Every structure is written in C-alpha cells, then in structure tokens.
Amino acid sequence: MDEQMRDRSPQEDVLVGGLVDWEYAASVYGSTSLSGLQSQSLRRTLALGLIAELLVDGLVVAGDVDEQGHHPWPCSPGEAVERITREWMTEWSNDVPTPGAIVWLANTDEGDRVAEGVLRREGR
C-alpha cells in the first residue's frame, strides 16, 4: 500500500475511486481494509455504514449501471440504505458481493470535490 494512502480514510478511498469509475458494494468492502479490521462481518458492517454515510451526506448516489451509464434509483438515501442492507444481508450474508452486485455508487459533485481534496493532500 502506498504510504500516502495509509492516511486515507475508507470513506475517502471510496470517493477517490469514484473519480475514476462508479464504485460498488465489493469495492466499498475493499476500502474497509484501510480500517485495519480483519473480521469479514465487521468489515461488512463498516462497509454498510460507509455506504449509508456517503449517501446521507450527499457524496454519492445509488443506482444501476448499463451501457448508457449510471441510473440513480428513484428513492431517498434512507430507502437506498435499507435496500442495500437488505440485499447484502439476505443474498450475501456470509460472502463479499461480486463486483457490480447490489448497487453502483456515483460520486456527486461534492463527492468529487472531497476526493480531489484528498488527492491534493497526497500530492497527486
């Protein structure tokens, strides 16, 4: 892991990744490795919390992706959190979701600003 990335929070890591491409549940789970947690269930809990925080703070929007791009779900952030949590817990309870499963997260303009600030802080 890059020395500068060690100072990056899992939330910041998700947003920086969102500058390049849409993020998904498994990539958020991957960002939880920055927390130092080893337990898969604790990392899942952290990932769900990160997704909830990012949605409620207006830094990302939840949706689906197809060949035309990202399509936000027609629901509130709270409804999206409920949907994501329900699907992860019922369909992926003991597993890390496969890439693209459950949800695609697109940075908002504010999410991009936060991510760009992280990159500036890291001298990138």
Secondary structure as UniProt FT lines:
FT   HELIX           4..7
FT   HELIX           10..20
FT   STRAND          23..24
FT   HELIX           25..31
FT   HELIX           32..35
FT   HELIX           40..56
FT   TURN            57..58
FT   STRAND          60..66
FT   TURN            67..68
FT   STRAND          69..72
FT   HELIX           77..91
FT   TURN            93..94
FT   TURN            99..100
FT   STRAND          104..107
FT   HELIX           109..121
FT   TURN            122..123
//
